[in-house]
Amino acid sequence: MTLEELLPADNAAERMRSVGEALERLLVAAQRQGCLTVGVYEAAKLMNADPDSVVLCLLAADEADIALQIHFTLIQAFCCANDIHILRASGLERLAAVLGESPPDGGGGGAEPRDLHCLLVTVSWAAGGGGGGGGGGGSRGGGGDTGGLLSPAWD
């Protein structure tokens, strides 16, 4: 029996909505504090240099680009090996809005939009005073439409 079978559907949807809102607040705070790494290449560089500083990896869900999926598979394997939590998120437009970016379809001004397919939330050891990165290799869950960032089926 799974959690989704035990909880009423409306309760699960409400919980997912609140998780999505919490994730949005986390991303905004991490960006404000300089603890957010944006982009597949930038994420790979950081995880290679300092994997212990990474506490959360957020990957875009439902991407049709096969090359991007190969990168995601490698990033997920690295995250699992280093006890970094993984979330899959849908809605790059919403993610761009939350982070104050121009939409991925080029609706913004002159600057090239950042690659929002992979985001890392890091901890600042100097400001944070210690603590460990990650916890239990890869967060898993499921169910519900959040109307925001989180995918209905987490990976």
C-alpha positions in Angstrom: 0.0 0.0 0.0 1.3 3.5 -0.9 0.8 6.8 0.6 -1.3 7.9 -2.3 -3.7 5.0 -1.6 -4.0 6.0 2.1 -4.6 9.7 1.6 -7.6 11.2 -0.1 -6.8 12.6 -3.6 -7.8 16.2 -2.6 -5.5 16.1 0.4 -2.6 14.8 -1.7 -3.2 17.5 -4.2 -3.2 20.1 -1.5 0.0 18.7 0.0 1.7 18.8 -3.4 0.6 22.4 -3.9 2.2 23.4 -0.6 5.4 21.5 -1.5 5.5 23.4 -4.8 5.0 26.7 -3.0 7.8 25.8 -0.5 10.1 24.9 -3.4 9.4 28.3 -5.0 10.3 30.1 -1.8 13.5 28.0 -1.4 14.6 28.8 -4.9 14.0 32.5 -4.5 15.9 32.5 -1.1 18.8 30.5 -2.6 19.1 32.8 -5.5 19.0 35.9 -3.2 21.8 34.3 -1.0 23.9 33.3 -4.0 23.4 29.6 -3.2 21.7 28.7 -6.6 23.7 27.2 -9.5 21.8 27.3 -12.8 22.5 25.3 -15.9 23.5 21.7 -16.8 27.1 22.5 -17.5 27.5 24.8 -14.4 25.9 22.1 -12.2 28.3 19.4 -13.5 31.3 21.7 -12.8 30.1 22.4 -9.3 29.3 18.8 -8.4 32.7 17.7 -9.7 34.5 20.4 -7.7 32.4 20.4 -4.4 29.7 17.8 -4.2 29.4 18.1 -0.4 28.0 21.7 -0.8 25.0 20.5 -2.9 21.8 19.8 -1.0 19.3 19.7 -3.7 19.3 19.0 -7.5 16.2 20.2 -9.4 15.9 18.8 -12.9 13.3 19.7 -15.6 10.8 17.0 -16.3 9.3 15.8 -19.6 12.1 17.1 -21.8 12.2 15.5 -25.3 15.8 16.3 -26.0 17.7 13.0 -25.9 21.1 14.6 -25.3 19.6 16.4 -22.3 18.1 13.1 -21.0 21.6 11.5 -21.1 23.0 14.5 -19.1 20.2 14.1 -16.6 20.9 10.3 -16.2 24.5 11.1 -15.4 23.6 13.9 -13.0 21.0 11.7 -11.3 23.6 8.9 -10.9 26.1 11.3 -9.4 23.5 12.7 -7.1 22.5 9.3 -5.8 26.2 8.4 -5.3 26.7 11.6 -3.3 23.5 11.6 -1.2 22.1 14.6 -3.0 18.3 14.9 -3.1 16.7 15.0 -6.5 13.4 16.7 -7.6 11.9 16.7 -11.1 10.0 19.8 -11.9 7.7 20.7 -14.8 6.9 24.1 -16.2 10.1 26.0 -17.3 7.9 29.1 -17.8 6.8 29.1 -14.2 10.4 28.4 -13.0 11.6 31.3 -15.1 8.9 33.6 -13.6 9.8 32.5 -10.1 13.5 33.3 -10.7 12.8 36.6 -12.5 14.1 35.2 -15.8 12.7 35.9 -19.3 10.6 32.9 -20.5 12.6 30.1 -22.2 10.8 30.7 -25.5 12.7 34.0 -25.9 10.1 36.4 -24.6 12.6 38.6 -22.8 14.9 41.4 -23.9 18.5 41.3 -25.1 20.2 38.9 -22.6 20.3 35.2 -23.4 18.1 33.3 -21.0 19.9 31.0 -18.5 19.6 27.2 -18.8 16.9 26.3 -16.3 16.9 22.6 -17.0 19.2 21.9 -14.0 19.3 23.9 -10.7 21.5 23.1 -7.7 20.8 24.5 -4.2 24.0 24.7 -2.2 24.9 25.4 1.3 27.4 28.0 2.2 29.8 26.5 4.8 31.1 29.9 5.8 27.7 31.3 6.6 26.0 28.1 7.5 28.4 27.0 10.2 28.5 23.3 9.1 26.1 20.6 8.4 26.0 17.9 5.9 25.0 17.9 2.3 22.2 15.7 1.1 20.6 13.0 3.1 19.1 9.9 1.4 20.0 9.5 -2.2 17.2 10.9 -4.3 13.9 12.1 -3.0 10.9 10.1 -4.2 7.2 10.8 -3.9 4.2 11.1 -6.2 0.7 12.2 -7.0 -1.2 15.4 -7.5 -1.0 18.4 -9.8 0.6 21.4 -8.0 -0.3 24.0 -10.6 3.3 25.2 -10.2 6.7 23.6 -10.5 6.5 20.1 -9.3 5.8 17.3 -11.8 3.0 14.9 -10.9 5.4 12.0 -11.0 8.7 12.7 -9.2 11.6 10.7 -10.2 
